[in-house]
Structure formats: C-alpha cells, structure tokens
Amino acid sequence: MIINKAIILIVSFLLINGCFDNLSAQELITPLSYNPILNKFPKILHLSYRSIDTFDLDKYSFWDDFSGNNPYPKDSLWIDKNVFINSTLAYRPVSYNTATFDGLDEYGNPYSPGLVNSKGKIADRLTSVPINLSKYKLSDSIYLSFFYQPQGIADAPEEYDSLVLEFKPIRLWAGTFWDSNAWVRIWSAKGSFLKPFQQVIVPVKPYIIDTSQITDTLAEFYYGAFQFRFVNYGSLSGNLDHWHLTYVYLNKGRNSSDTVYKDITVTERPVSILEEYTSMPWKHFNANKNLVRKELKIHAYNLWKTPLNLIGRANIYNLADNKLLMSTGDDKTLYSGDTTLTLAFYMPDSLDLSSVASNDTVVFKTILSSKLIDDRKINDNAEYFQRFENYYAYDDGTAEMGYGIYPGKYSMVAYKYNFQVKIPNEDSLRGIYIYFNRSDQYVGNNAFNILVWNKGDFNTNPVIIESRVPEIADEKDNGYYLFLFDTALAVDNELYIGWEQNSEYYINVGVDMNYYELIDDTFPNNSTGKVFFFANDKWNTSSLKGALMIRPVFSNKKIVINTPETNNDNNLGIYPNPSKNIIHIQRNNECELQYEIVSVDGKKHKSGIVENNNIIITDLSKGFYILMLTENDRQNRKTFKLIITK
C-alpha cells in the first residue's frame, strides 16, 4: 500500500499522541500515486523510432525545450522515456513545456509502490543519445546548459532528495579494472520548496585525479559515444518529489558566459475565453459576451541580452468549420530576462460569434503566438481548446492532486457553483461528473451519497442520490464518471453539489491545481472559497487551492448512455499503425463513419467524414494520437491508439 506524505504526517502525529482510536476527520489534499495520462498508453507506444545512432554537433546543436504534444522525450535526442513532458506542473517556466522528474516509471506507475521509506533512491533518468565528440578537443569549448526548478505546483522534493547531472566517460578506473559503464557526477541540486527556474552551465572537459594505483584521466569525454544524463533521487512510491527541466543546450564554441539566446518564448498556455468557467453549455452561453473574459494574455520570456520587440497574435477558430472568429495583435518591448511580461488582447469586441451554430457541443481553438525573427520558432505558439458541453466546469480536465475527508464516515463535501446566467427553463440538472483518482487502497463499490443543495445553501436538507464508487479502470476517458439522476432537478442562480460517505475511506477526487490561471491569480496560494466540508459535527471552509473536479450536467431531457455494440464492431479496424501518410479503415458495413484525431492532452487536430475508407495524415506531426471512429447509424464508437512517424 502507498501512503502519501499527507497521510504519513497525520497518522504519525496521532500515533505518537496515543489517540489513534479517536481519530478526527479532516480534509486531505494529497499528491497522486500515478500519472493518468501516461497510464493510458500501451507498451507499443513506448517503442523508439530514433533514426540516428550518434548525434553530430557539426550538423546540429543539441537543443531541446520539449516543445510539442508528445508526453515522452524526443527519441532523436533521448534514449529513455522515464520523464513526463507536460505544460501543467511547472511554475512560470522559461518555455512552454518542461520535462518533469518524479517517482513514476514511463508507464505512469510507481517504481516501488510498497516501498514507503524509499527516500533518496534513483528514480527517473533522462539520457542523451550518444554524441560524437571524438573530433573535438578542449579548445573547442563544449558547454552544456539547462534550466531547472524544484516543486513547481506539484510536490516539493525534500532536502535529502536531489537532481543530478552526470557525464559518461569512455572508461573509468574502478581501482581494480577499467569500467566502461561508469557515470561521473558533474552537478547536483538539493531538494527544496519552489524556486524560480535557474540556469546552469557546465563545461565538457577532462578531469584529472590521482588514484592510489594510477594517475588517470577520470573523464575523457571527447570520444565517439559521449552521453550525459539527468537523474533525480527521491521517493519511488508515487507521484512525488518533482523537478522540472527545460531548455537543454549542448554545443561547441561556447563559454561560461554563454547564457543568453536570441529567443522569445511563449511560456504559458492560453486560458478559457470564459471569465468564470472552463466549459459551459453553449445554449446557456448563447454568444453572451458578458461571459467572455475581458482580456486574453500572452505570457512571454526574453532569453536575449537586449530588449526585443514582441509582436503578439491571438487567433480563435471554430473547429466545426475552421472559421476564424477572432484575429488580433499588439506589440510591446520585452526586456532581457523579463519573465512576467504579458501582452493582453481585449476580447469581447474582437470576438465574432454570429456564425457559430447552437449545437450540443461547440469547440474553439485558441492560438497565442509571438511573431519575431528569433532563432527558435518551435516555442512561439501555445494552444487551448475551448469546449462548450452539457456541463459546467471550473477545472481543466487534468488532475494534479487528490482531495477527500479521512476518516470519511458521515463526512460531507459541498462544492459551490455560481451561474452568471439564468438557466433556461427547459433545462434541469440531470447528473454530475466526478473525477476519481486511483486510490492507494481499493475503494471501488464503496457506498456513498451524492448530495445536491439546489436552494443556494448547503445547510438546508440536500437531495440525496445513493451511489457507489466505481471501479477505476485505466481505459476510462479522463477519469470522469457520470452519475445520472432518476429525477430532474430545477436550478436557480446557485448550486451546491458534493457527497456524503457511509464508511471510512479516502475517496480521492481529482483536483486541478492550475485553477489559479483561470481566475488570473499569480500562484495557487489562496483557498478558492467554493469548497466546504462537514466533519466532526460542523461545516468548514476548505483550504483547497485548486478546482475540485466535479461538474454539474444539464439537459432538457433524460440522458441515456449508449453502450457500444462491441460484438458487432470486431471488423472495425485500422492499418498500418504506425503510419506516415495514410490510415486505411477496415469495416464490415458502409454506414457513414466520422473520425476525430486528438493528441494525448486532448487537443483535436483533425476531424471529418471518412471517405473511401481512408484518412490522410500527411498534415499531422510525428507523435502519439488517439483516433476515434463513430458509426452514425448505430451510434457506435471505437477508439484506437495511433502512432504517426515521419
């Protein structure tokens, strides 16, 4: 069983004080024990497609800021896949994506789930491909630089944890033999709470030591298969002890002062165009610009030594017809090292919503970009997909933490939703989505009650819907479970939804820690003020700093979940996979077939009607995708993991 840090601290205190039998209920906000994004990928997606065996610095510099949509490192630069490439866990990075080190393996599972006291153990590795340095000498001045940060908005590594940089020499004298598999520690940082990203630059040079048996060139790095790697030492029992790495740069002709780069980067993703929510029903929105946030901001970083003029652009498209709904721009001088500059675009007057059809689902794509003649174009854009569904949401769909009351028997949680518009008379509350994280202990089928206070006050008697915790299955989309109500509930301007537990267990509902970006805060420091919990015979305002991942669902009719006809779609398949240019569809009927291709973070890249049983993919970048095929005649959907190679 994994016991996370929060539980360890609480239980240890109670044991010391001899009051375990009188354990008081309290809220727990805990790190995840796994990675839900990496958990969804089968082992075939971990295969390497690296096309070169040795990297040549005469052709390219070794540079990576981990841009792209792939959750794994680029196999043209790195030989392992332990780290998690993401845009949600670091705080104010110098470029949009970072490589995150934690206690999870490449499949998103703990290295040693039962090893609670695994502090200071080797966890993730990020190892470069072999680099040919045999034609260089010390005077060529080869340096490696990078930016790193402890914690971010995730779990802080303890002081005894560390992030380490190592070089691999051609061989190393081990006292009795020459070791050709040795690594030499070059640099390290102790664990700590959050700090701004710091840059490190180190030379690649020989080190001379005097052993008792031989004077040895400890690190002869100038050979044909030099490698470097980053390693974190920390807990192996879960999603803990986080470090974030970006802007890794190795090249010749550098020096210790070569720490500026002619590059302006976009550092944060766009946020929802809605002032209050990440999603809401389109017919509740109905092109009401009073619900649109006043400004949309570009966050940028100038890595150059002199001021550069940032020309920012903001475009919003309707993905139903790819029509441009907004295109605006502005410019501002961005000074060297300025990590806080934002370029703001005024939204309501610029956004043209007149052509958007009133559908059950509407999706916009927001692209923020910096237009500048700099050395790196790959990090000049950031995207966001704005969804209008049949639910309201404060969260972005990705959990960074878990929330619950423990011991939970008879405890209650109430989550407040304010509605900025009048709910249409024909619409009623028909159910709620709840995002369950995987628990350290199995809690599936435990009884609990869904509670709804529809009179704007969680102290009134709630509507009670009896439910059970579902079995958490890895293949479930996004970890959300839809609980439908037998009776429609009318809703006014406020709504409280939550749960009551009938026994003592940790329910572990997802928490989105990036909620501070939606409300335009600087960091998740303050309680949201929307979550309340009942424990020890009284109601309390929660200390939760993120968005609880619970979403109220609205409709004008009873919602029916269609069960796929799994026995009839066995002949629905795709080939080849992996593929470069085209996907062929194999099926046993000719009904209309729709397709949708999304990346691993949920961004839609391509959709339409399948024609001639083929899908052209030449316009998609190399990476891992999800392909969804839907037979309209039978409302049957099948999902495939798709690899695109180039």
C-alpha positions in Angstrom: 0.0 0.0 0.0 1.3 3.5 -0.9 1.0 6.1 1.9 1.5 9.6 0.7 3.2 12.4 2.6 0.0 14.0 4.0 -1.2 10.7 5.4 2.2 9.9 6.9 2.3 13.2 8.8 -1.2 12.9 10.2 -1.0 9.3 11.2 2.4 9.7 12.8 1.2 12.6 14.9 -1.8 10.6 16.2 0.2 7.5 17.0 2.8 9.5 19.0 0.0 11.1 21.0 -1.8 7.8 21.5 -5.1 8.8 20.2 -5.5 6.7 17.0 -8.8 5.3 18.3 -10.3 8.8 18.5 -9.1 9.9 15.1 -10.8 13.1 14.0 -12.0 13.5 10.4 -10.1 16.1 8.4 -9.5 17.0 4.8 -6.6 15.6 2.9 -5.0 17.2 -0.2 -2.6 14.6 -1.5 -0.3 14.0 -4.5 -1.3 11.4 -7.0 0.1 7.9 -6.8 0.3 7.6 -10.6 0.1 9.6 -13.8 -3.3 9.3 -15.5 -2.0 10.5 -18.9 0.9 8.0 -19.2 -1.3 5.2 -17.8 -3.5 5.3 -20.9 -0.7 4.3 -23.3 0.0 0.6 -24.2 3.5 -0.6 -24.3 3.7 -0.5 -28.1 3.7 3.3 -27.9 7.0 3.2 -25.9 8.9 1.9 -28.9 11.8 4.1 -30.1 11.9 5.3 -33.7 15.3 7.0 -33.5 16.8 7.3 -36.9 20.4 8.1 -36.0 22.8 6.2 -33.8 25.2 9.1 -33.0 24.5 12.8 -32.8 26.8 15.1 -34.8 27.4 18.6 -33.4 28.8 19.7 -36.7 25.3 19.3 -38.3 23.1 20.5 -35.4 23.4 21.8 -31.9 21.9 19.6 -29.2 18.9 21.6 -28.0 15.5 20.7 -26.5 12.9 22.8 -24.8 10.5 19.8 -25.0 8.1 21.6 -27.3 5.3 19.5 -28.9 2.4 17.4 -27.9 4.2 14.2 -27.0 4.3 13.2 -23.3 7.6 11.4 -23.9 11.0 12.9 -24.8 12.0 13.1 -28.4 13.7 9.8 -29.4 16.0 11.7 -31.8 17.7 13.3 -28.7 17.0 10.9 -25.7 17.2 7.2 -25.3 14.8 6.7 -22.3 11.2 7.7 -21.6 11.1 8.0 -17.8 10.3 11.7 -17.6 6.9 13.3 -18.3 6.7 16.1 -20.8 3.9 18.5 -19.9 2.8 22.1 -19.6 0.9 22.0 -16.3 3.2 21.1 -13.4 6.0 23.7 -13.6 5.5 27.3 -12.4 6.4 30.1 -14.9 8.9 28.1 -17.0 11.2 29.8 -19.5 9.5 27.8 -22.3 6.0 26.3 -22.6 6.8 22.6 -21.8 9.1 21.0 -19.3 10.4 17.5 -18.5 9.2 16.5 -15.1 11.1 14.1 -12.9 9.1 12.2 -10.2 8.8 8.7 -8.6 6.9 7.2 -11.5 8.1 5.0 -14.3 7.5 5.5 -18.1 4.0 3.9 -17.8 2.9 6.4 -15.0 3.1 3.8 -12.2 5.3 4.0 -9.0 8.7 2.3 -9.3 8.1 0.6 -5.9 4.5 1.1 -4.8 5.0 -0.7 -1.5 8.3 0.9 -0.6 7.1 3.8 1.6 10.6 4.7 3.0 12.3 5.0 -0.4 13.8 8.4 0.1 16.9 9.3 -1.8 16.6 6.4 -4.3 17.4 6.8 -8.0 14.0 7.4 -9.8 13.8 8.9 -13.3 16.5 9.2 -15.8 16.8 11.4 -18.9 19.8 10.1 -21.0 21.0 11.7 -24.2 21.7 9.8 -27.4 25.4 9.1 -28.0 27.2 12.2 -29.2 30.3 12.1 -31.3 33.0 14.2 -29.6 36.0 12.3 -31.0 36.8 15.1 -33.5 36.9 17.8 -30.9 39.5 19.0 -28.3 39.3 21.1 -25.2 40.0 24.3 -27.2 36.6 23.7 -29.0 35.0 24.8 -25.7 31.9 22.5 -25.5 29.4 23.5 -22.8 26.1 22.2 -21.6 23.4 24.5 -20.2 19.9 24.0 -18.9 17.1 25.5 -16.7 15.7 23.6 -13.7 13.1 24.1 -10.9 12.1 22.2 -7.8 8.4 21.5 -7.0 6.6 23.8 -9.4 2.9 23.5 -8.4 3.4 19.8 -7.6 5.2 18.1 -4.7 8.4 19.6 -3.2 11.5 17.3 -3.0 13.0 17.1 0.5 16.4 18.4 1.2 17.9 14.9 1.1 16.4 14.5 -2.4 18.4 15.8 -5.4 18.6 16.4 -9.1 21.9 15.3 -10.6 23.7 15.8 -13.9 26.2 13.0 -15.0 28.6 12.6 -17.9 29.7 9.2 -19.3 33.4 8.9 -20.0 34.9 6.4 -22.4 36.1 4.4 -19.3 36.9 4.9 -15.6 39.4 3.3 -13.4 37.5 1.5 -10.7 40.5 0.5 -8.6 40.9 -3.0 -10.0 39.5 -2.7 -13.5 38.5 -0.2 -16.2 34.8 0.4 -16.1 33.3 1.4 -19.4 29.8 1.8 -18.0 30.6 4.3 -15.3 29.0 7.8 -14.9 30.6 10.8 -13.3 28.6 13.3 -11.3 29.2 16.8 -12.6 26.5 18.9 -10.9 23.7 18.4 -8.4 21.0 20.4 -6.5 19.4 19.6 -3.2 15.6 19.3 -2.9 13.7 22.4 -1.7 10.4 24.1 -1.9 9.5 26.2 -5.0 12.2 28.4 -6.5 12.2 30.3 -9.9 13.8 28.5 -12.8 17.6 28.8 -12.6 20.1 28.3 -15.4 23.2 26.1 -15.0 26.1 25.9 -17.5 29.0 23.5 -17.2 31.9 22.7 -19.4 32.6 19.3 -21.0 36.2 18.8 -20.2 38.6 16.1 -18.8 39.0 15.8 -15.0 42.4 14.6 -13.6 42.6 12.6 -10.4 45.3 10.8 -8.7 44.3 7.3 -7.6 46.5 5.0 -5.4 47.4 2.9 -8.4 47.4 5.1 -11.4 47.2 8.8 -12.5 44.0 8.6 -14.5 42.1 10.9 -16.8 38.9 10.4 -14.9 36.6 11.7 -17.5 37.8 11.5 -21.1 34.6 12.7 -22.6 36.0 13.5 -26.1 35.2 10.2 -27.7 32.7 8.8 -30.2 29.8 8.0 -27.9 29.7 10.6 -25.2 26.5 10.8 -23.3 25.0 13.0 -20.5 22.0 12.3 -18.3 19.9 13.8 -15.6 18.8 11.7 -12.6 16.5 12.5 -9.7 16.9 10.9 -6.3 13.6 10.8 -4.3 10.7 8.6 -3.3 9.8 5.6 -5.5 6.3 5.2 -4.1 4.3 7.7 -6.1 3.9 11.0 -8.0 6.3 12.7 -5.6 9.4 14.9 -5.3 9.1 16.8 -8.5 11.8 18.5 -10.5 11.3 20.4 -13.8 13.9 20.7 -16.6 13.8 22.7 -19.8 16.0 24.5 -22.5 18.8 21.9 -22.5 21.6 23.1 -24.9 24.9 21.5 -25.8 27.2 23.0 -28.4 30.8 23.8 -29.2 32.3 27.3 -29.3 30.7 28.4 -26.0 32.0 29.7 -22.7 30.8 30.1 -19.2 29.1 33.4 -20.0 27.1 32.0 -23.0 23.8 32.1 -21.1 21.6 34.2 -23.4 19.8 33.2 -26.5 18.1 35.2 -29.2 14.7 33.7 -28.4 11.4 34.9 -27.2 9.3 32.0 -25.9 5.6 31.7 -25.1 5.7 30.3 -21.6 2.1 29.6 -20.6 -0.9 28.1 -22.4 -4.0 30.2 -23.1 -6.8 30.1 -20.6 -10.5 29.7 -21.2 -12.2 32.6 -23.0 -14.9 32.4 -20.3 -14.4 34.6 -17.3 -15.7 32.0 -14.8 -15.6 28.5 -16.3 -13.5 26.2 -18.5 -16.7 24.9 -20.0 -20.5 25.5 -20.0 -23.4 24.5 -22.2 -23.5 26.5 -25.5 -27.2 27.3 -25.2 -26.6 28.7 -21.8 -23.8 30.8 -23.2 -25.6 31.6 -26.4 -22.9 34.0 -27.6 -23.4 36.2 -24.5 -20.2 38.3 -24.5 -20.8 39.4 -20.9 -19.4 35.9 -20.0 -16.3 36.4 -22.1 -13.2 37.4 -20.2 -12.1 41.0 -20.9 -8.5 40.1 -21.8 -6.6 37.2 -23.3 -2.9 37.3 -22.4 0.3 36.1 -23.9 3.0 35.3 -21.2 6.4 35.6 -22.8 10.1 35.4 -21.8 13.0 37.1 -23.4 16.2 35.0 -23.3 18.3 37.5 -25.3 20.7 40.1 -23.8 19.0 43.1 -25.2 15.3 44.2 -25.4 13.3 42.7 -28.3 10.0 43.9 -29.7 7.3 41.3 -29.0 4.6 41.2 -31.7 1.8 39.1 -30.3 -1.1 37.5 -32.0 -4.3 35.9 -30.8 -6.5 33.8 -33.1 -9.6 31.9 -32.2 -11.2 29.3 -34.6 -14.5 27.4 -34.6 -13.4 23.8 -35.2 -16.8 22.9 -36.8 -15.9 24.8 -40.0 -12.4 26.1 -39.1 -13.8 29.6 -39.4 -11.7 32.4 -37.9 -13.7 34.0 -35.1 -11.1 36.5 -33.8 -7.7 37.7 -35.0 -6.0 40.5 -33.2 -2.5 41.6 -32.3 -0.3 44.0 -30.4 3.3 44.6 -29.7 5.4 45.6 -26.7 9.1 45.9 -25.8 10.2 42.8 -23.9 13.4 43.4 -21.8 16.1 40.8 -21.2 15.2 38.2 -18.5 11.6 39.6 -18.1 9.6 36.6 -17.1 6.4 38.4 -16.1 5.5 40.4 -19.2 2.0 39.8 -20.5 0.6 41.1 -23.8 -3.2 41.5 -23.4 -5.8 41.5 -26.1 -9.3 42.9 -25.5 -11.7 40.1 -26.1 -15.4 41.0 -26.2 -15.4 43.5 -29.1 -13.0 41.4 -31.2 -14.7 38.0 -30.9 -17.3 37.4 -33.7 -19.7 34.6 -32.6 -22.5 35.3 -35.1 -21.8 32.3 -37.3 -21.5 29.7 -34.6 -24.4 27.2 -34.7 -26.1 26.3 -31.5 -25.1 22.7 -31.1 -24.8 20.3 -28.1 -21.0 20.5 -28.4 -19.1 23.5 -29.7 -15.2 23.6 -29.7 -13.0 26.7 -30.3 -9.2 26.6 -30.8 -7.2 29.5 -29.3 -3.7 30.1 -30.6 -1.4 32.6 -29.0 1.8 33.4 -30.8 4.8 35.7 -30.8 5.9 36.9 -34.2 9.6 37.8 -34.1 12.7 37.0 -36.1 14.5 34.8 -33.4 16.5 31.6 -33.5 13.8 29.3 -32.3 10.3 29.2 -33.8 9.1 25.9 -32.3 8.3 27.6 -28.9 6.5 30.7 -30.3 2.9 29.2 -30.1 0.6 27.9 -27.5 -2.8 26.4 -28.0 -6.0 25.9 -26.0 -9.2 24.1 -26.9 -12.3 25.7 -25.5 -15.2 23.3 -25.2 -18.9 24.1 -24.7 -20.5 20.8 -23.5 -23.6 19.9 -21.5 -21.8 20.6 -18.2 -20.3 23.5 -16.2 -16.6 23.2 -15.2 -14.0 25.1 -13.2 -11.3 22.6 -13.9 -9.2 21.9 -17.0 -9.7 18.1 -17.0 -6.2 17.2 -15.7 -5.7 16.3 -12.0 -2.6 17.3 -10.2 -3.7 16.4 -6.7 -6.4 14.4 -4.8 -9.0 15.5 -2.3 -11.1 13.8 0.3 -12.0 13.6 4.0 -10.4 10.9 6.2 -11.7 9.1 8.1 -14.7 9.8 5.9 -17.7 8.2 7.6 -20.6 10.6 7.6 -18.4 13.4 6.4 -19.8 15.7 3.6 -18.4 17.9 0.9 -20.3 20.7 -0.8 -19.0 22.4 -4.0 -20.5 25.8 -4.9 -21.3 26.8 -8.5 -22.4 30.3 -9.2 -24.3 30.8 -12.5 -23.8 34.1 -14.3 -26.8 33.5 -16.5 -30.3 32.3 -15.9 -30.6 28.6 -16.5 -33.0 28.0 -19.4 -36.5 26.9 -18.1 -36.4 23.7 -20.2 -33.0 22.6 -18.8 -32.6 20.7 -15.5 -29.8 19.2 -13.5 -29.6 15.6 -14.8 -26.4 14.4 -13.2 -22.9 15.1 -12.2 -19.4 14.1 -13.4 -16.9 13.2 -10.7 -13.2 12.7 -11.5 -11.9 9.9 -9.2 -8.1 9.4 -8.9 -6.9 5.9 -8.4 -6.7 5.3 -4.6 -3.8 3.7 -2.8 -6.3 1.2 -1.3 -9.0 -0.2 -3.5 -12.3 1.7 -2.7 -14.4 0.6 -5.6 -18.0 -0.3 -4.8 -18.0 1.6 -1.5 -21.3 3.2 -0.9 -21.6 7.0 -0.8 -24.4 9.5 -1.4 -24.3 12.3 -4.0 -25.7 15.4 -2.4 -27.4 18.4 -4.2 -28.4 21.6 -2.5 -30.5 23.4 -5.1 -31.7 26.3 -2.8 -28.3 28.1 -2.6 -27.5 26.9 0.9 -25.6 23.7 1.8 -27.0 23.9 5.3 -30.5 23.1 4.0 -31.6 19.5 3.6 -30.0 18.2 0.4 -31.4 16.0 -2.3 -29.7 12.6 -1.8 -28.8 10.2 -4.6 -27.4 6.8 -3.5 -24.3 5.8 -5.4 -21.2 3.6 -5.2 -17.6 4.4 -6.0 -16.9 3.0 -9.5 -14.1 0.6 -10.3 -11.2 2.8 -11.6 -10.2 1.4 -15.0 -7.2 2.8 -16.9 -9.1 2.8 -20.2 -11.8 5.2 -18.9 -11.6 8.6 -20.6 -10.1 11.3 -18.4 -11.1 9.6 -15.2 -14.6 11.2 -15.1 -17.7 9.1 -14.2 -21.2 10.3 -15.0 -23.8 9.8 -12.3 -27.3 10.2 -13.8 -30.3 11.2 -11.7 -33.7 9.5 -12.0 -35.4 12.8 -11.3 -34.6 16.2 -13.0 -33.8 19.0 -10.6 -34.5 22.6 -11.1 -31.7 25.1 -10.5 -31.6 28.8 -9.9 -28.5 31.0 -9.6 -26.6 28.9 -7.2 -25.9 25.2 -6.8 -24.0 23.1 -4.3 -23.1 19.5 -5.3 -21.0 17.0 -3.3 -21.1 13.8 -1.4 -21.5 12.0 1.9 -19.5 9.0 2.8 -21.1 6.0 4.5 -17.8 4.4 5.7 -14.2 5.3 6.4 -12.1 5.5 3.3 -10.3 8.2 1.3 -12.5 8.9 -1.8 -9.7 10.8 -3.7 -11.5 13.1 -6.0 -9.3 14.9 -8.6 -8.0 18.5 -8.0 -6.9 20.8 -10.8 -4.1 22.9 -9.4 -4.0 25.2 -12.5 -7.2 26.8 -11.4 -5.3 29.9 -10.4 -4.6 30.6 -14.1 -8.4 30.7 -14.9 -9.0 33.3 -12.1 -5.9 35.3 -13.1 -4.1 34.7 -9.8 -0.3 34.6 -9.6 0.0 31.3 -7.8 -2.3 28.7 -6.0 -1.8 30.3 -2.6 -5.3 31.0 -1.6 -8.4 28.9 -0.9 -10.9 29.0 -3.8 -13.7 29.6 -1.3 -16.0 27.3 -3.3 -15.5 24.1 -1.3 -16.9 23.3 2.1 -16.7 20.2 4.2 -18.6 18.8 7.1 -16.5 16.9 9.7 -16.6 16.5 13.5 -20.2 17.9 13.6 -19.5 21.2 11.9 -19.1 22.8 8.5 -15.8 24.4 7.5 -14.5 26.3 4.5 -11.9 24.1 2.7 -8.3 25.1 2.4 -8.3 23.7 -1.1 -6.3 25.9 -3.5 -7.3 24.2 -6.8 -10.6 23.4 -8.5 -12.4 20.3 -7.4 -13.1 18.1 -10.4 -16.9 17.8 -10.1 -19.1 19.1 -13.0 -23.0 19.5 -13.0 -24.7 18.2 -16.1 -27.7 19.9 -17.7 -30.2 18.8 -20.3 -33.8 19.3 -21.4 -34.4 15.5 -21.5 -33.3 12.4 -19.7 -29.7 11.4 -20.6 -29.2 7.9 -21.9 -25.7 6.4 -22.1 -25.3 4.4 -25.3 -23.4 1.1 -24.9 -21.1 0.3 -27.8 -22.0 -2.8 -29.8 -18.8 -4.5 -29.1 -19.8 -7.8 -30.6 -20.6 -6.2 -34.0 -17.6 -3.9 -34.5 -14.9 -6.6 -34.4 -14.2 -5.9 -38.0 -13.8 -2.1 -37.5 -10.0 -1.6 -37.5 -7.2 0.5 -38.9 -3.9 -0.2 -40.7 -1.0 0.4 -40.9 -0.1 1.5 -37.4 2.4 3.2 -37.1 1.8 5.1 -40.3 3.3 8.1 -42.1 0.8 9.3 -44.7 -2.5 7.4 -44.7 -4.7 5.3 -42.4 -6.9 2.6 -44.0 -10.2 1.7 -42.3 -11.3 -1.9 -42.2 -15.0 -2.5 -41.6 -17.9 -4.7 -42.5 -20.5 -2.1 -43.5 -20.7 1.2 -45.4 -22.6 3.4 -43.0 -21.4 7.0 -42.5 -18.2 7.0 -40.4 -16.9 10.1 -38.7 -13.4 10.4 -37.4 -11.6 12.6 -34.8 -7.8 12.6 -34.1 -6.7 14.2 -30.8 -3.3 14.4 -29.2 -2.6 12.9 -25.7 -3.5 16.2 -24.0 -7.0 16.2 -25.5 -6.3 18.7 -28.3 -8.2 18.0 -31.5 -6.0 18.0 -34.6 -8.2 16.6 -37.4 -11.8 15.5 -37.9 -14.4 14.8 -40.6 -16.2 12.1 -42.5 -14.2 9.0 -43.6 -14.1 8.9 -47.5 -13.1 5.8 -49.4 -12.2 4.2 -46.1 -9.0 6.3 -45.9 -7.8 9.1 -43.6 -4.9 11.3 -44.9 -2.5 12.2 -42.1 0.3 13.9 -44.0 -0.5 17.2 -42.3 0.0 15.8 -38.8 3.3 15.9 -36.9 5.1 12.9 -35.7 3.8 11.6 -32.3 1.2 9.7 -30.4 -2.5 10.3 -31.0 -6.0 9.0 -30.2 -8.2 8.1 -33.3 -12.0 7.9 -32.6 -14.2 6.4 -35.2 -18.0 6.8 -34.9 -20.6 5.0 -36.9 -23.5 7.4 -37.1 -26.2 4.9 -37.9 -25.5 2.8 -34.8 -24.0 5.5 -32.5 -21.1 3.1 -32.1 -17.7 4.5 -31.3 -14.3 2.8 -31.2 -11.0 4.3 -30.1 -7.5 3.5 -31.3 -4.1 4.5 -30.2 -2.3 5.9 -33.3 1.4 6.4 -33.9 2.4 8.8 -36.7 6.0 8.6 -37.9 7.8 10.8 -40.4 
